[in-house]
């Protein structure tokens, strides 16, 4: 391939539908999705991708039934705490982006722990979005700029990027959405301005290594103009 994405954004959709199709609990569906994501990270790293941003839990997901919310928060906390050894073994640096103030004290503690434990890793950078929304990210950046009283004439795209939750990272090259949905769902709205979009009908737990390769092959065929001709 001539062109490889350096930064992939992932929507791992379809865990609940997959569970229903296979007559298992929704909780088991999410656990299968978590295991699949670990595989996905290794596939990406082995193909030269250096940054993965995954939509874990949106700011709108708080409206789901409380038992589902509680379970997902439990999965995130367990995934991060148990994953430290794997992250360090595979060279993955982890950062959580989103509204941390909405997370439980125990989850925030684990977030701080995993970020500190993986800070020196450099094989792959993982952004895990929890309680995140694209509109929130933009508004939050604006608030920081206002608080710092930065003059209007000094505000430009490059400077604004530094106030987003993804500050310091390359802009996304490829967005992969599993599960058959065809929308961005209020995720990384600013950052996705020139990203290539790839939609898969595969439910996330069914997504395979060959499905990733199909997405990369499609990316390789596209001519990226970045707003030009």
MARZAPA-623702 format. One record per residue (C-alpha): residue number from 0; residue in three letters; y, x, z. Coordinates in nm, 3 decimals, padded with zeros to 5 digits. Layout:
N
node num: NUM residu: ALA y: Y x: X z: Z
...
This chain:
229
node num: 0 residu: UNK y: 00.000 x: 00.000 z: 00.000
node num: 1 residu: UNK y: 00.352 x: 00.115 z: -00.084
node num: 2 residu: UNK y: 00.524 x: -00.087 z: 00.186
node num: 3 residu: UNK y: 00.409 x: -00.136 z: 00.542
node num: 4 residu: UNK y: 00.594 x: -00.342 z: 00.801
node num: 5 residu: UNK y: 00.703 x: -00.145 z: 01.104
node num: 6 residu: UNK y: 00.788 x: -00.450 z: 01.314
node num: 7 residu: UNK y: 00.570 x: -00.763 z: 01.307
node num: 8 residu: UNK y: 00.658 x: -01.088 z: 01.482
node num: 9 residu: UNK y: 00.365 x: -01.313 z: 01.569
node num: 10 residu: UNK y: 00.335 x: -01.685 z: 01.637
node num: 11 residu: UNK y: -00.020 x: -01.719 z: 01.779
node num: 12 residu: UNK y: -00.039 x: -02.097 z: 01.731
node num: 13 residu: UNK y: -00.339 x: -02.325 z: 01.741
node num: 14 residu: UNK y: -00.515 x: -02.241 z: 02.068
node num: 15 residu: UNK y: -00.522 x: -02.602 z: 02.188
node num: 16 residu: UNK y: -00.634 x: -02.739 z: 01.851
node num: 17 residu: UNK y: -00.905 x: -02.475 z: 01.828
node num: 18 residu: UNK y: -01.031 x: -02.570 z: 02.174
node num: 19 residu: UNK y: -01.041 x: -02.938 z: 02.081
node num: 20 residu: UNK y: -01.225 x: -02.861 z: 01.755
node num: 21 residu: UNK y: -01.484 x: -02.663 z: 01.947
node num: 22 residu: UNK y: -01.521 x: -02.910 z: 02.235
node num: 23 residu: UNK y: -01.408 x: -02.667 z: 02.501
node num: 24 residu: UNK y: -01.125 x: -02.685 z: 02.754
node num: 25 residu: UNK y: -00.768 x: -02.610 z: 02.656
node num: 26 residu: UNK y: -00.769 x: -02.337 z: 02.920
node num: 27 residu: UNK y: -01.064 x: -02.167 z: 02.749
node num: 28 residu: UNK y: -00.879 x: -02.197 z: 02.419
node num: 29 residu: UNK y: -00.582 x: -02.005 z: 02.559
node num: 30 residu: UNK y: -00.811 x: -01.743 z: 02.709
node num: 31 residu: UNK y: -00.973 x: -01.694 z: 02.368
node num: 32 residu: UNK y: -00.627 x: -01.663 z: 02.218
node num: 33 residu: UNK y: -00.536 x: -01.396 z: 02.475
node num: 34 residu: UNK y: -00.847 x: -01.195 z: 02.386
node num: 35 residu: UNK y: -00.767 x: -01.228 z: 02.017
node num: 36 residu: UNK y: -00.419 x: -01.091 z: 02.077
node num: 37 residu: UNK y: -00.560 x: -00.773 z: 02.230
node num: 38 residu: UNK y: -00.758 x: -00.723 z: 01.910
node num: 39 residu: UNK y: -00.449 x: -00.794 z: 01.700
node num: 40 residu: UNK y: -00.251 x: -00.521 z: 01.877
node num: 41 residu: UNK y: -00.512 x: -00.259 z: 01.793
node num: 42 residu: UNK y: -00.534 x: -00.377 z: 01.431
node num: 43 residu: UNK y: -00.156 x: -00.341 z: 01.400
node num: 44 residu: UNK y: -00.140 x: -00.001 z: 01.563
node num: 45 residu: UNK y: -00.418 x: 00.131 z: 01.340
node num: 46 residu: UNK y: -00.223 x: 00.015 z: 01.033
node num: 47 residu: UNK y: 00.097 x: 00.197 z: 01.122
node num: 48 residu: UNK y: 00.287 x: -00.091 z: 01.281
node num: 49 residu: UNK y: 00.496 x: 00.042 z: 01.570
node num: 50 residu: UNK y: 00.646 x: -00.280 z: 01.713
node num: 51 residu: UNK y: 00.493 x: -00.623 z: 01.776
node num: 52 residu: UNK y: 00.693 x: -00.915 z: 01.914
node num: 53 residu: UNK y: 00.487 x: -01.218 z: 02.015
node num: 54 residu: UNK y: 00.602 x: -01.570 z: 02.097
node num: 55 residu: UNK y: 00.424 x: -01.623 z: 02.427
node num: 56 residu: UNK y: 00.611 x: -01.911 z: 02.588
node num: 57 residu: UNK y: 00.929 x: -02.072 z: 02.459
node num: 58 residu: UNK y: 01.220 x: -02.207 z: 02.662
node num: 59 residu: UNK y: 01.116 x: -02.552 z: 02.538
node num: 60 residu: UNK y: 00.758 x: -02.509 z: 02.662
node num: 61 residu: UNK y: 00.874 x: -02.583 z: 03.017
node num: 62 residu: UNK y: 00.867 x: -02.950 z: 02.910
node num: 63 residu: UNK y: 00.488 x: -02.943 z: 02.876
node num: 64 residu: UNK y: 00.267 x: -03.103 z: 03.144
node num: 65 residu: UNK y: 00.299 x: -02.908 z: 03.468
node num: 66 residu: UNK y: -00.070 x: -02.820 z: 03.483
node num: 67 residu: UNK y: -00.048 x: -02.657 z: 03.138
node num: 68 residu: UNK y: 00.266 x: -02.465 z: 03.237
node num: 69 residu: UNK y: 00.106 x: -02.345 z: 03.560
node num: 70 residu: UNK y: -00.205 x: -02.231 z: 03.376
node num: 71 residu: UNK y: -00.010 x: -02.043 z: 03.109
node num: 72 residu: UNK y: 00.198 x: -01.864 z: 03.372
node num: 73 residu: UNK y: -00.127 x: -01.770 z: 03.546
node num: 74 residu: UNK y: -00.268 x: -01.636 z: 03.217
node num: 75 residu: UNK y: 00.044 x: -01.426 z: 03.153
node num: 76 residu: UNK y: 00.041 x: -01.282 z: 03.502
node num: 77 residu: UNK y: -00.329 x: -01.199 z: 03.489
node num: 78 residu: UNK y: -00.304 x: -01.061 z: 03.134
node num: 79 residu: UNK y: -00.023 x: -00.824 z: 03.229
node num: 80 residu: UNK y: -00.169 x: -00.706 z: 03.558
node num: 81 residu: UNK y: -00.519 x: -00.651 z: 03.422
node num: 82 residu: UNK y: -00.384 x: -00.506 z: 03.098
node num: 83 residu: UNK y: -00.204 x: -00.205 z: 03.244
node num: 84 residu: UNK y: -00.510 x: 00.017 z: 03.213
node num: 85 residu: UNK y: -00.569 x: -00.093 z: 02.853
node num: 86 residu: UNK y: -00.201 x: -00.058 z: 02.760
node num: 87 residu: UNK y: -00.196 x: 00.298 z: 02.890
node num: 88 residu: UNK y: -00.525 x: 00.384 z: 02.723
node num: 89 residu: UNK y: -00.404 x: 00.254 z: 02.385
node num: 90 residu: UNK y: -00.049 x: 00.387 z: 02.421
node num: 91 residu: UNK y: 00.123 x: 00.047 z: 02.431
node num: 92 residu: UNK y: 00.466 x: 00.014 z: 02.591
node num: 93 residu: UNK y: 00.537 x: -00.339 z: 02.715
node num: 94 residu: UNK y: 00.866 x: -00.521 z: 02.753
node num: 95 residu: UNK y: 00.913 x: -00.884 z: 02.850
node num: 96 residu: UNK y: 01.200 x: -01.069 z: 02.685
node num: 97 residu: UNK y: 01.334 x: -01.407 z: 02.792
node num: 98 residu: UNK y: 01.475 x: -01.591 z: 03.092
node num: 99 residu: UNK y: 01.327 x: -01.389 z: 03.376
node num: 100 residu: UNK y: 01.509 x: -01.593 z: 03.637
node num: 101 residu: UNK y: 01.286 x: -01.889 z: 03.551
node num: 102 residu: UNK y: 00.966 x: -01.698 z: 03.625
node num: 103 residu: UNK y: 00.793 x: -01.703 z: 03.962
node num: 104 residu: UNK y: 00.849 x: -01.416 z: 04.203
node num: 105 residu: UNK y: 00.490 x: -01.300 z: 04.160
node num: 106 residu: UNK y: 00.516 x: -01.297 z: 03.780
node num: 107 residu: UNK y: 00.848 x: -01.113 z: 03.789
node num: 108 residu: UNK y: 00.689 x: -00.857 z: 04.017
node num: 109 residu: UNK y: 00.404 x: -00.803 z: 03.771
node num: 110 residu: UNK y: 00.652 x: -00.781 z: 03.483
node num: 111 residu: UNK y: 00.842 x: -00.504 z: 03.662
node num: 112 residu: UNK y: 00.514 x: -00.329 z: 03.739
node num: 113 residu: UNK y: 00.378 x: -00.330 z: 03.383
node num: 114 residu: UNK y: 00.710 x: -00.226 z: 03.229
node num: 115 residu: UNK y: 00.737 x: 00.069 z: 03.468
node num: 116 residu: UNK y: 00.371 x: 00.167 z: 03.422
node num: 117 residu: UNK y: 00.392 x: 00.173 z: 03.041
node num: 118 residu: UNK y: 00.742 x: 00.312 z: 02.992
node num: 119 residu: UNK y: 00.619 x: 00.648 z: 02.857
node num: 120 residu: UNK y: 00.376 x: 00.505 z: 02.601
node num: 121 residu: UNK y: 00.477 x: 00.548 z: 02.239
node num: 122 residu: UNK y: 00.190 x: 00.440 z: 02.011
node num: 123 residu: UNK y: 00.298 x: 00.075 z: 01.995
node num: 124 residu: UNK y: 00.587 x: -00.124 z: 02.139
node num: 125 residu: UNK y: 00.501 x: -00.476 z: 02.255
node num: 126 residu: UNK y: 00.766 x: -00.739 z: 02.318
node num: 127 residu: UNK y: 00.617 x: -01.039 z: 02.495
node num: 128 residu: UNK y: 00.855 x: -01.336 z: 02.483
node num: 129 residu: UNK y: 00.823 x: -01.557 z: 02.791
node num: 130 residu: UNK y: 01.069 x: -01.843 z: 02.851
node num: 131 residu: UNK y: 01.250 x: -01.727 z: 02.539
node num: 132 residu: UNK y: 01.460 x: -01.912 z: 02.283
node num: 133 residu: UNK y: 01.653 x: -01.775 z: 01.988
node num: 134 residu: UNK y: 01.963 x: -01.981 z: 02.067
node num: 135 residu: UNK y: 01.947 x: -01.869 z: 02.431
node num: 136 residu: UNK y: 01.929 x: -01.504 z: 02.317
node num: 137 residu: UNK y: 02.242 x: -01.540 z: 02.103
node num: 138 residu: UNK y: 02.438 x: -01.729 z: 02.370
node num: 139 residu: UNK y: 02.330 x: -01.479 z: 02.634
node num: 140 residu: UNK y: 02.458 x: -01.194 z: 02.416
node num: 141 residu: UNK y: 02.791 x: -01.373 z: 02.372
node num: 142 residu: UNK y: 02.823 x: -01.420 z: 02.747
node num: 143 residu: UNK y: 02.767 x: -01.048 z: 02.808
node num: 144 residu: UNK y: 03.030 x: -00.958 z: 02.550
node num: 145 residu: UNK y: 03.280 x: -01.199 z: 02.707
node num: 146 residu: UNK y: 03.204 x: -01.066 z: 03.057
node num: 147 residu: UNK y: 03.275 x: -00.713 z: 02.936
node num: 148 residu: UNK y: 03.601 x: -00.831 z: 02.777
node num: 149 residu: UNK y: 03.527 x: -00.658 z: 02.448
node num: 150 residu: UNK y: 03.812 x: -00.709 z: 02.197
node num: 151 residu: UNK y: 03.733 x: -00.939 z: 01.905
node num: 152 residu: UNK y: 03.814 x: -00.666 z: 01.652
node num: 153 residu: UNK y: 03.539 x: -00.449 z: 01.802
node num: 154 residu: UNK y: 03.265 x: -00.709 z: 01.756
node num: 155 residu: UNK y: 03.038 x: -00.655 z: 01.458
node num: 156 residu: UNK y: 02.669 x: -00.705 z: 01.375
node num: 157 residu: UNK y: 02.562 x: -00.361 z: 01.492
node num: 158 residu: UNK y: 02.737 x: -00.402 z: 01.826
node num: 159 residu: UNK y: 02.606 x: -00.756 z: 01.870
node num: 160 residu: UNK y: 02.249 x: -00.632 z: 01.821
node num: 161 residu: UNK y: 02.291 x: -00.418 z: 02.131
node num: 162 residu: UNK y: 02.341 x: -00.728 z: 02.347
node num: 163 residu: UNK y: 02.029 x: -00.912 z: 02.233
node num: 164 residu: UNK y: 01.703 x: -00.898 z: 02.425
node num: 165 residu: UNK y: 01.555 x: -00.683 z: 02.146
node num: 166 residu: UNK y: 01.827 x: -00.418 z: 02.170
node num: 167 residu: UNK y: 01.716 x: -00.075 z: 02.054
node num: 168 residu: UNK y: 01.432 x: -00.201 z: 01.836
node num: 169 residu: UNK y: 01.415 x: -00.219 z: 01.456
node num: 170 residu: UNK y: 01.471 x: -00.561 z: 01.301
node num: 171 residu: UNK y: 01.150 x: -00.751 z: 01.219
node num: 172 residu: UNK y: 01.000 x: -00.685 z: 00.877
node num: 173 residu: UNK y: 00.727 x: -00.949 z: 00.876
node num: 174 residu: UNK y: 00.682 x: -01.274 z: 01.064
node num: 175 residu: UNK y: 00.325 x: -01.405 z: 01.079
node num: 176 residu: UNK y: 00.268 x: -01.760 z: 01.196
node num: 177 residu: UNK y: -00.088 x: -01.879 z: 01.247
node num: 178 residu: UNK y: -00.188 x: -02.241 z: 01.296
node num: 179 residu: UNK y: -00.047 x: -02.399 z: 00.982
node num: 180 residu: UNK y: 00.307 x: -02.474 z: 01.107
node num: 181 residu: UNK y: 00.595 x: -02.386 z: 00.874
node num: 182 residu: UNK y: 00.900 x: -02.320 z: 01.090
node num: 183 residu: UNK y: 01.065 x: -02.061 z: 01.315
node num: 184 residu: UNK y: 01.076 x: -02.287 z: 01.623
node num: 185 residu: UNK y: 01.392 x: -02.130 z: 01.771
node num: 186 residu: UNK y: 01.244 x: -01.780 z: 01.785
node num: 187 residu: UNK y: 01.438 x: -01.457 z: 01.713
node num: 188 residu: UNK y: 01.686 x: -01.647 z: 01.495
node num: 189 residu: UNK y: 01.939 x: -01.363 z: 01.463
node num: 190 residu: UNK y: 01.680 x: -01.089 z: 01.424
node num: 191 residu: UNK y: 01.482 x: -01.274 z: 01.156
node num: 192 residu: UNK y: 01.770 x: -01.289 z: 00.909
node num: 193 residu: UNK y: 01.592 x: -01.075 z: 00.646
node num: 194 residu: UNK y: 01.233 x: -01.082 z: 00.766
node num: 195 residu: UNK y: 00.955 x: -01.183 z: 00.527
node num: 196 residu: UNK y: 00.768 x: -01.497 z: 00.632
node num: 197 residu: UNK y: 00.391 x: -01.539 z: 00.613
node num: 198 residu: UNK y: 00.213 x: -01.859 z: 00.716
node num: 199 residu: UNK y: -00.161 x: -01.886 z: 00.778
node num: 200 residu: UNK y: -00.360 x: -02.206 z: 00.812
node num: 201 residu: UNK y: -00.600 x: -02.027 z: 01.046
node num: 202 residu: UNK y: -00.582 x: -02.141 z: 01.407
node num: 203 residu: UNK y: -00.499 x: -01.838 z: 01.619
node num: 204 residu: UNK y: -00.843 x: -01.786 z: 01.781
node num: 205 residu: UNK y: -00.990 x: -01.785 z: 01.427
node num: 206 residu: UNK y: -00.741 x: -01.529 z: 01.291
node num: 207 residu: UNK y: -00.930 x: -01.219 z: 01.178
node num: 208 residu: UNK y: -00.861 x: -00.860 z: 01.085
node num: 209 residu: UNK y: -00.897 x: -00.957 z: 00.719
node num: 210 residu: UNK y: -00.633 x: -01.227 z: 00.770
node num: 211 residu: UNK y: -00.393 x: -00.960 z: 00.893
node num: 212 residu: UNK y: -00.474 x: -00.750 z: 00.586
node num: 213 residu: UNK y: -00.396 x: -01.049 z: 00.363
node num: 214 residu: UNK y: -00.056 x: -01.079 z: 00.528
node num: 215 residu: UNK y: 00.008 x: -00.707 z: 00.481
node num: 216 residu: UNK y: -00.099 x: -00.723 z: 00.116
node num: 217 residu: UNK y: 00.139 x: -01.013 z: 00.058
node num: 218 residu: UNK y: 00.419 x: -00.819 z: 00.228
node num: 219 residu: UNK y: 00.350 x: -00.520 z: 00.006
node num: 220 residu: UNK y: 00.399 x: -00.735 z: -00.308
node num: 221 residu: UNK y: 00.739 x: -00.867 z: -00.208
node num: 222 residu: UNK y: 01.068 x: -00.714 z: -00.315
node num: 223 residu: UNK y: 01.303 x: -00.713 z: -00.022
node num: 224 residu: UNK y: 01.668 x: -00.752 z: -00.125
node num: 225 residu: UNK y: 01.833 x: -00.790 z: 00.217
node num: 226 residu: UNK y: 02.083 x: -01.038 z: 00.073
node num: 227 residu: UNK y: 02.148 x: -00.843 z: -00.248
node num: 228 residu: UNK y: 02.034 x: -00.909 z: -00.604
